[in-house]
């Protein structure tokens, strides 16, 4: 392809280094209308296909990079990778060519809007619902790419474009310039050498950081970092030194979003979705873009159905599991819902008080069978609470010299002679002791419902501490939450007690 001269004069600033001026025509088809922007790899121009009147964007490699083999291969790689892809959430590549002086250029879909990076720089954080809409668009594009053997390898806010078309938001993935074609074809100039690290340090997966095998799971890790940043206003790691940042991705456990941004509204289950996407070992991470989409759809569907205020998260295994009851699948504007999603985030083992709060907040009519089931659960919990109170009365007493402390002492709490059997203070300490020192997770969980029945807001701190007990692993790898079975019930109990306290 060649650039043919145009009768229109060329401007000096547009011609600097790229030998293409405003008004010039590429290959007798693309008229250059304006310079949109300049980046490290080249310049992007607004242009028009003169034959059909279509507006396009043309990226031209910087003149001083034309003889750089890596830069030229990256440009060619973007054309080859994008040539395999045709999806609404991936920027379209229409043409590829070389100018007479050797500069490569790409003809791309013209977009109106801004990058996610620009949005975050301006607003800092993005509300959780909009953040999930954005992530969902990214995952739909990645699903299409992964199914065709293409791994992006550089998912970050600057490569996510928030395009506007007829007033609707359309998410576009940009820049497949360092994409990996996993089909192993001979025409893939992106085949990476062993040990080569590519991508942006703040968003690299652990396997990318150490030059390991790059798979679709690498894109899912980077996408989870992007979601984290949208919700918290920053990534989980903020090391200035690139090597320290790579080390953090490999060895440091990412903090929960609520630790970085306590005031951020996070719906139930979303924290677990993020952490599942940030697992260090690729084989144990969220397995596919479709699985990731399913998990966030469950979170959104659960919020739509229950209409509860955002609280802390449920555990990842509960989100990944399929429930028996279906709920309406979430679909953003312009996309039809095509599947029924299990209500995996709705616990059937929550204390009765918590279930009542959730049902009271919904504007929908409560099905009769829910009322019957709820009544049965309430009766069972009341009977259990009575039995627990009877069996525990007289067996516990406060530790000497610490009558006002709620920290349960190690070991069994002996009976206090002369104490009334129904003393709420003794019951509170006994239940906290069971919550902290029960021999099994199930035994520890059994203390939650009676604590809710007791209604003492001082139990909130003990419940918060009980949600996570990490054991095992080595140097931060492979640690397991031995209290995973009680996390969801503890979260619900905290909400109920906090509501009662207000």
C-alpha positions as CSV (number, residue, x, y, z in Angstrom):
1,X,0.0,0.0,0.0
2,X,1.2,3.5,-0.8
3,X,0.5,7.0,0.2
4,X,-0.7,9.1,-2.8
5,X,-0.3,12.9,-2.7
6,X,-3.3,15.1,-2.2
7,X,-3.9,18.5,-3.6
8,X,-4.5,19.7,0.0
9,X,-1.5,21.3,1.7
10,X,0.2,19.2,4.4
11,X,0.8,20.8,7.8
12,X,4.3,20.8,9.1
13,X,3.5,19.5,12.6
14,X,1.5,16.5,11.3
15,X,4.3,15.7,8.9
16,X,7.1,15.6,11.5
17,X,8.7,12.2,11.3
18,X,5.8,10.3,9.9
19,X,5.7,11.7,6.4
20,X,1.9,11.9,6.4
21,X,0.2,15.2,6.5
22,X,-3.4,16.4,7.0
23,X,-5.2,15.9,3.6
24,X,-2.8,13.2,2.4
25,X,-4.4,10.0,1.1
26,X,-3.2,6.5,1.9
27,X,-3.5,3.9,-0.9
28,X,-5.9,6.2,-2.7
29,X,-8.6,5.3,-0.2
30,X,-7.9,6.8,3.3
31,X,-7.9,10.6,3.6
32,X,-6.1,11.9,6.7
33,X,-8.4,14.4,8.4
34,X,-6.9,15.1,11.8
35,X,-4.3,14.0,14.4
36,X,-6.0,12.3,17.3
37,X,-3.0,11.6,19.5
38,X,0.6,10.5,19.8
39,X,1.9,7.5,21.8
40,X,5.1,5.6,22.4
41,X,4.6,3.5,19.3
42,X,3.2,5.9,16.8
43,X,0.6,8.5,15.9
44,X,-3.2,8.0,15.5
45,X,-5.1,9.9,12.9
46,X,-8.8,10.4,12.2
47,X,-9.4,9.5,8.6
48,X,-12.1,8.6,6.1
49,X,-12.4,5.8,3.6
50,X,-13.2,7.9,0.6
51,X,-14.9,5.1,-1.3
52,X,-17.6,4.3,1.3
53,X,-17.4,7.4,3.6
54,X,-16.6,5.4,6.7
55,X,-14.7,7.2,9.5
56,X,-11.6,5.2,10.6
57,X,-8.6,5.6,12.8
58,X,-5.2,5.0,11.4
59,X,-2.2,4.2,13.6
60,X,1.2,4.9,11.9
61,X,4.4,3.6,13.5
62,X,6.9,6.3,14.5
63,X,9.5,6.8,11.7
64,X,12.4,6.1,14.1
65,X,10.9,2.7,15.0
66,X,10.4,1.5,11.5
67,X,13.8,-0.2,11.5
68,X,13.3,-1.6,15.0
69,X,12.5,-5.3,14.5
70,X,10.7,-5.7,17.8
71,X,8.5,-2.6,17.2
72,X,7.7,-3.7,13.6
73,X,6.8,-7.2,14.8
74,X,4.6,-5.8,17.5
75,X,2.7,-3.8,14.9
76,X,2.4,-6.8,12.6
77,X,1.3,-8.9,15.6
78,X,-1.6,-6.6,16.3
79,X,-2.8,-6.9,12.8
80,X,-2.5,-10.8,12.8
81,X,-4.1,-11.2,16.2
82,X,-6.9,-8.8,15.5
83,X,-7.4,-10.4,12.1
84,X,-8.6,-13.5,13.9
85,X,-11.1,-11.6,16.0
86,X,-14.5,-10.1,15.3
87,X,-16.4,-9.1,18.4
88,X,-18.3,-6.0,19.6
89,X,-16.0,-5.7,22.6
90,X,-12.8,-5.7,20.6
91,X,-11.7,-2.8,18.5
92,X,-11.9,-3.8,14.9
93,X,-8.8,-3.8,12.6
94,X,-9.7,-3.3,8.9
95,X,-6.4,-3.0,7.1
96,X,-2.6,-3.2,7.5
97,X,0.0,-1.7,5.2
98,X,3.5,-0.2,4.7
99,X,4.2,3.3,3.4
100,X,6.8,3.9,0.7
101,X,9.4,5.0,3.2
102,X,8.8,1.8,5.2
103,X,6.5,3.0,8.0
104,X,3.8,0.4,9.0
105,X,0.2,1.5,9.6
106,X,-3.0,0.0,10.8
107,X,-6.5,1.0,9.8
108,X,-8.9,0.6,12.8
109,X,-12.4,1.2,14.0
110,X,-13.0,4.8,14.9
111,X,-14.2,5.2,18.5
112,X,-15.6,8.1,20.4
113,X,-15.1,8.2,24.2
114,X,-12.2,7.8,26.6
115,X,-10.0,5.1,28.0
116,X,-10.7,3.5,31.4
117,X,-7.3,4.9,32.5
118,X,-8.5,8.5,31.8
119,X,-11.8,7.8,33.6
120,X,-9.9,6.5,36.7
121,X,-7.5,9.4,36.6
122,X,-10.4,11.8,36.7
123,X,-12.9,10.1,39.1
124,X,-10.6,7.9,41.2
125,X,-13.1,5.1,41.8
126,X,-16.1,3.7,39.9
127,X,-19.4,2.5,41.6
128,X,-19.5,-1.3,41.8
129,X,-22.4,-1.8,39.4
130,X,-20.8,0.3,36.6
131,X,-17.4,-1.4,37.3
132,X,-19.0,-4.8,36.8
133,X,-20.6,-3.6,33.5
134,X,-17.1,-2.5,32.3
135,X,-15.5,-5.8,33.4
136,X,-18.2,-7.8,31.9
137,X,-17.5,-6.2,28.5
138,X,-13.8,-6.9,28.9
139,X,-14.5,-10.6,29.7
140,X,-16.9,-11.0,26.8
141,X,-14.1,-9.8,24.5
142,X,-11.5,-12.0,26.2
143,X,-13.8,-15.0,25.9
144,X,-14.0,-14.5,22.1
145,X,-10.2,-14.0,21.9
146,X,-9.3,-17.0,24.1
147,X,-11.7,-19.3,22.1
148,X,-9.7,-18.4,19.0
149,X,-6.3,-19.0,20.6
150,X,-5.4,-15.3,21.3
151,X,-4.1,-14.1,24.7
152,X,-4.0,-10.4,25.1
153,X,-1.2,-10.3,27.8
154,X,-1.5,-6.5,28.5
155,X,-5.0,-5.9,30.0
156,X,-4.9,-2.6,31.9
157,X,-7.1,0.5,32.1
158,X,-5.3,2.2,29.2
159,X,-6.2,-0.7,27.0
160,X,-9.9,-0.6,27.9
161,X,-11.9,1.9,26.0
162,X,-15.3,3.3,27.1
163,X,-16.9,4.1,23.8
164,X,-20.2,5.8,23.3
165,X,-22.5,5.0,20.5
166,X,-26.0,6.4,20.3
167,X,-25.8,7.2,24.0
168,X,-24.9,3.6,25.0
169,X,-21.7,2.5,26.7
170,X,-19.7,-0.1,24.7
171,X,-16.5,-1.6,26.1
172,X,-13.7,-2.1,23.7
173,X,-10.4,-3.9,24.3
174,X,-7.5,-2.1,22.6
175,X,-3.9,-3.0,21.5
176,X,-3.3,-6.6,20.8
177,X,0.3,-5.6,20.0
178,X,1.9,-8.0,22.4
179,X,-0.8,-10.7,22.1
180,X,0.2,-14.3,22.1
181,X,-1.2,-16.6,19.4
182,X,-1.5,-19.9,21.3
183,X,-2.4,-22.0,18.2
184,X,1.3,-22.2,17.5
185,X,1.1,-21.2,13.9
186,X,4.2,-20.4,12.0
187,X,2.9,-16.9,11.1
188,X,2.9,-15.8,14.7
189,X,5.7,-13.3,15.3
190,X,4.6,-13.1,18.9
191,X,6.1,-16.4,20.0
192,X,7.9,-15.4,23.2
193,X,11.3,-16.6,24.3
194,X,11.5,-18.6,27.5
195,X,12.0,-16.3,30.5
196,X,10.8,-13.1,28.7
197,X,8.6,-10.9,30.7
198,X,6.1,-8.8,28.8
199,X,3.2,-6.5,29.8
200,X,2.7,-3.7,32.4
201,X,4.2,-4.5,35.9
202,X,1.2,-3.2,37.9
203,X,-1.1,-5.7,36.1
204,X,1.1,-8.7,35.3
205,X,0.1,-12.1,36.4
206,X,2.6,-14.1,38.6
207,X,3.4,-16.4,35.7
208,X,4.2,-13.4,33.5
209,X,6.3,-11.9,36.2
210,X,8.6,-14.9,36.3
211,X,8.6,-15.5,32.5
212,X,6.4,-18.6,32.8
213,X,3.8,-20.1,30.5
214,X,1.2,-17.5,29.5
215,X,-2.4,-18.8,29.2
216,X,-5.9,-17.2,29.2
217,X,-5.7,-17.3,33.0
218,X,-3.1,-14.6,32.8
219,X,-5.6,-12.2,31.2
220,X,-8.1,-13.0,34.0
221,X,-5.6,-12.1,36.7
222,X,-4.9,-8.8,35.0
223,X,-8.7,-8.2,34.6
224,X,-9.1,-8.8,38.3
225,X,-6.4,-6.1,39.1
226,X,-8.4,-3.7,36.8
227,X,-11.6,-4.5,38.7
228,X,-9.8,-4.0,42.0
229,X,-8.6,-0.6,40.9
230,X,-12.0,0.5,39.7
231,X,-13.5,-0.4,43.2
232,X,-10.6,0.7,45.5
233,X,-9.1,3.6,43.5
234,X,-5.8,1.8,43.4
235,X,-4.3,-1.6,42.7
236,X,-3.6,-4.1,45.5
237,X,0.2,-3.4,45.3
238,X,1.7,0.1,45.0
239,X,5.4,-0.6,44.8
240,X,7.3,2.1,42.9
241,X,10.1,-0.2,41.8
242,X,9.0,-2.4,38.9
243,X,11.0,-5.4,40.3
244,X,9.3,-5.0,43.7
245,X,6.0,-4.9,41.9
246,X,6.7,-8.1,40.1
247,X,7.7,-9.7,43.4
248,X,4.5,-8.6,45.0
249,X,2.4,-10.3,42.3
250,X,4.4,-13.5,42.8
251,X,4.6,-13.7,46.6
252,X,2.3,-11.2,48.4
253,X,-1.3,-11.8,49.3
254,X,-3.5,-9.0,47.9
255,X,-5.4,-7.2,50.6
256,X,-9.2,-7.2,50.5
257,X,-10.8,-4.2,48.8
258,X,-12.5,-3.2,52.0
259,X,-9.1,-2.9,53.7
260,X,-7.9,-0.4,51.1
261,X,-11.2,1.4,50.7
262,X,-13.4,0.9,53.8
263,X,-16.1,3.2,52.5
264,X,-16.5,1.5,49.1
265,X,-19.8,-0.2,48.6
266,X,-19.1,-3.9,47.7
267,X,-22.0,-6.3,47.2
268,X,-22.0,-9.7,48.9
269,X,-19.8,-12.1,47.1
270,X,-17.8,-9.7,45.0
271,X,-14.7,-9.7,47.2
272,X,-14.5,-13.5,46.8
273,X,-14.9,-13.1,43.0
274,X,-11.9,-10.8,42.9
275,X,-9.8,-13.0,45.2
276,X,-10.6,-16.0,43.0
277,X,-9.2,-14.1,40.0
278,X,-6.0,-13.2,41.9
279,X,-5.0,-16.7,43.0
280,X,-1.2,-17.0,42.4
281,X,-1.3,-20.4,40.7
282,X,-2.8,-20.2,37.3
283,X,-4.3,-23.7,37.5
284,X,-6.2,-22.8,40.7
285,X,-7.4,-19.4,39.4
286,X,-10.8,-18.7,37.8
287,X,-10.7,-21.1,34.9
288,X,-12.2,-19.1,32.1
289,X,-13.7,-15.8,31.0
290,X,-17.1,-17.5,30.9
291,X,-16.7,-18.7,34.5
292,X,-15.8,-15.2,35.6
293,X,-18.9,-13.8,33.8
294,X,-21.1,-16.4,35.5
295,X,-19.7,-15.4,38.9
296,X,-20.3,-11.6,38.5
297,X,-23.7,-12.3,37.0
298,X,-24.6,-14.2,40.2
299,X,-23.5,-11.3,42.3
300,X,-25.6,-8.8,40.2
301,X,-28.7,-11.2,40.1
302,X,-28.5,-11.8,43.9
303,X,-28.5,-8.0,44.5
304,X,-31.4,-7.5,42.2
305,X,-33.4,-10.2,43.8
306,X,-32.7,-9.5,47.5
307,X,-32.2,-5.7,47.2
308,X,-30.0,-5.8,50.2
309,X,-27.4,-3.1,51.2
310,X,-23.8,-4.0,50.2
311,X,-22.0,-5.9,52.9
312,X,-18.9,-8.1,53.0
313,X,-18.4,-11.1,50.8
314,X,-19.4,-14.7,50.7
315,X,-16.8,-17.4,50.2
316,X,-15.5,-18.2,46.7
317,X,-16.5,-21.9,46.7
318,X,-20.1,-20.9,47.4
319,X,-20.0,-18.5,44.4
320,X,-18.5,-21.1,42.1
321,X,-21.1,-23.7,43.1
322,X,-24.4,-24.1,41.2
323,X,-27.6,-23.7,43.2
324,X,-30.8,-25.5,42.5
325,X,-32.9,-22.4,42.2
326,X,-32.5,-20.2,39.1
327,X,-32.6,-16.4,39.0
328,X,-32.9,-14.1,36.0
329,X,-29.5,-13.7,34.3
330,X,-28.2,-10.1,34.2
331,X,-27.7,-8.6,30.7
332,X,-26.4,-5.1,30.0
333,X,-28.3,-2.9,27.5
334,X,-28.2,-4.3,24.0
335,X,-27.5,-7.9,25.0
336,X,-30.1,-10.5,25.7
337,X,-29.9,-12.7,28.7
338,X,-29.5,-16.2,27.5
339,X,-29.2,-18.3,30.6
340,X,-30.7,-18.9,34.0
341,X,-28.2,-18.4,36.8
342,X,-28.1,-20.3,40.1
343,X,-28.7,-18.3,43.2
344,X,-25.5,-19.5,44.7
345,X,-24.9,-16.4,46.8
346,X,-28.1,-16.9,48.7
347,X,-27.4,-19.0,51.8
348,X,-30.0,-21.5,53.0
349,X,-28.3,-21.7,56.4
350,X,-28.4,-18.0,57.5
351,X,-29.8,-17.3,61.0
352,X,-33.5,-16.6,61.0
353,X,-33.0,-13.0,62.0
354,X,-30.8,-12.3,59.0
355,X,-33.3,-14.0,56.6
356,X,-36.0,-11.7,58.0
357,X,-33.9,-8.6,57.3
358,X,-33.3,-9.6,53.7
359,X,-36.9,-10.4,53.0
360,X,-38.1,-7.2,54.6
361,X,-36.0,-5.1,52.3
362,X,-37.3,-6.6,49.1
363,X,-40.1,-4.9,47.2
364,X,-41.3,-8.1,45.6
365,X,-44.1,-10.3,46.9
366,X,-42.7,-13.0,49.2
367,X,-43.6,-16.5,47.9
368,X,-45.7,-18.5,50.4
369,X,-43.2,-21.4,50.4
370,X,-40.5,-19.0,51.5
371,X,-42.6,-17.9,54.5
372,X,-43.3,-21.6,55.5
373,X,-39.6,-22.5,55.1
374,X,-38.6,-19.3,57.0
375,X,-41.0,-20.2,59.9
376,X,-39.6,-23.7,60.1
377,X,-36.0,-22.4,60.2
378,X,-36.9,-19.9,62.9
379,X,-38.5,-22.6,65.1
380,X,-35.5,-24.9,64.6
381,X,-33.1,-22.1,65.5
382,X,-35.1,-21.1,68.6
383,X,-35.2,-24.7,69.8
384,X,-31.4,-24.9,69.2
385,X,-30.8,-21.7,71.0
386,X,-32.8,-23.0,74.0
387,X,-31.0,-26.3,74.1
388,X,-27.6,-24.5,73.8
389,X,-28.6,-22.1,76.6
390,X,-29.7,-24.9,78.9
391,X,-26.7,-27.1,78.3
392,X,-24.2,-24.2,78.6
393,X,-25.8,-22.6,81.7
394,X,-23.6,-23.0,84.8
395,X,-20.7,-24.2,82.7
396,X,-19.1,-20.8,82.0
397,X,-18.0,-17.8,84.0
398,X,-15.9,-14.7,83.3
399,X,-12.2,-15.0,83.8
400,X,-11.2,-13.5,87.2
401,X,-10.2,-9.8,87.1
402,X,-11.7,-9.3,83.6
403,X,-15.4,-9.0,84.2
404,X,-15.8,-6.3,81.6
405,X,-13.7,-8.0,78.9
406,X,-15.3,-9.9,76.0
407,X,-12.1,-11.7,75.0
408,X,-12.7,-15.4,75.6
409,X,-9.9,-17.0,77.6
410,X,-8.1,-20.1,76.2
411,X,-9.6,-23.4,77.2
412,X,-13.0,-24.2,78.7
413,X,-14.6,-21.4,80.8
414,X,-15.4,-22.9,84.2
415,X,-18.7,-22.3,86.0
416,X,-19.1,-19.3,88.3
417,X,-20.7,-20.4,91.6
418,X,-23.8,-18.5,92.4
419,X,-24.2,-16.9,88.9
420,X,-27.7,-16.9,87.5
421,X,-28.1,-19.5,84.8
422,X,-29.6,-17.0,82.3
423,X,-27.0,-14.3,82.8
424,X,-26.5,-12.7,79.3
425,X,-22.9,-11.6,80.2
426,X,-22.0,-15.2,80.8
427,X,-23.8,-16.5,77.7
428,X,-22.1,-13.9,75.6
429,X,-18.6,-14.9,76.8
430,X,-19.4,-18.5,76.5
431,X,-20.6,-18.2,72.9
432,X,-17.6,-16.1,71.9
433,X,-15.4,-18.7,73.5
434,X,-17.1,-21.4,71.3
435,X,-16.8,-19.2,68.3
436,X,-13.1,-18.8,68.8
437,X,-12.1,-22.2,70.2
438,X,-14.5,-24.7,68.7
439,X,-12.6,-27.8,67.5
440,X,-14.2,-27.8,64.1
441,X,-15.5,-25.1,61.8
442,X,-19.0,-26.5,62.2
443,X,-18.7,-26.3,65.9
444,X,-17.5,-22.7,65.7
445,X,-20.4,-21.8,63.3
446,X,-22.9,-23.2,65.7
447,X,-22.2,-20.2,68.1
448,X,-23.3,-17.6,65.5
449,X,-27.1,-18.1,65.6
450,X,-27.2,-17.9,69.5
451,X,-25.1,-14.7,69.3
452,X,-27.6,-13.2,67.0
453,X,-30.5,-14.3,69.3
454,X,-28.6,-12.7,72.2
455,X,-28.6,-9.4,70.3
456,X,-25.5,-7.9,71.9
457,X,-23.6,-5.7,69.5
458,X,-20.3,-6.3,71.4
459,X,-20.2,-9.6,69.6
460,X,-19.6,-7.9,66.2
461,X,-15.8,-7.6,66.7
462,X,-15.5,-11.3,67.5
463,X,-17.6,-12.2,64.5
464,X,-15.5,-10.1,62.2
465,X,-12.3,-11.8,63.5
466,X,-13.8,-15.2,63.1
467,X,-14.5,-14.8,59.4
468,X,-10.9,-15.7,58.4
469,X,-8.4,-18.0,60.1
470,X,-5.7,-18.6,57.5
471,X,-3.5,-21.7,58.1
472,X,-1.0,-23.7,56.2
473,X,0.9,-22.7,53.1
474,X,4.4,-21.4,52.9
475,X,5.5,-17.8,52.5
476,X,2.0,-16.7,51.7
477,X,1.3,-19.5,49.2
478,X,-1.4,-22.1,49.7
479,X,-2.8,-20.7,52.9
480,X,-6.4,-21.9,53.6
481,X,-9.2,-20.2,55.5
482,X,-10.2,-22.9,58.0
483,X,-13.3,-20.8,58.9
484,X,-14.6,-20.7,55.3
485,X,-17.8,-22.6,56.4
486,X,-18.9,-19.8,58.8
487,X,-17.8,-16.7,56.8
488,X,-21.2,-16.1,55.2
489,X,-23.2,-16.7,58.3
490,X,-20.8,-14.4,60.3
491,X,-21.2,-11.6,57.7
492,X,-25.0,-12.0,57.9
493,X,-24.9,-11.9,61.7
494,X,-22.7,-8.7,61.7
495,X,-25.3,-7.1,59.5
496,X,-28.2,-8.0,61.8
497,X,-26.4,-6.9,64.9
498,X,-25.3,-3.7,63.3
499,X,-28.9,-3.0,62.2
500,X,-30.1,-3.7,65.8
501,X,-27.4,-1.4,67.1
502,X,-28.6,1.4,64.8
